């Protein structure tokens, strides 16, 4: 089992979830989104968790609601969707 641990209250929301640069329109990867991309590339026999070790903040947890329900889909601000498997 792999764990990717982050304390979401210790960093700005943009660093946590990623953000679009308003001047260049370039996407800047966040810690959770970067870890999500790593997890979906792992073999199915590797069980992975992204652990948010800290207080729950409505500002960032709302962005994760789509992953927490049955569809296992993280929708990025760019419109890209990251589909998690059961691992």
Secondary structure, DSSP 8 states (H G I E B T S, - for coil): -EEEEE-GGGS-HHHHH-EE-TTT--EE--HHHHHHHHHHTS-TTS-EEEEE-S---HHHHHHHHHHHSTT-EEE-TTS-EEE----
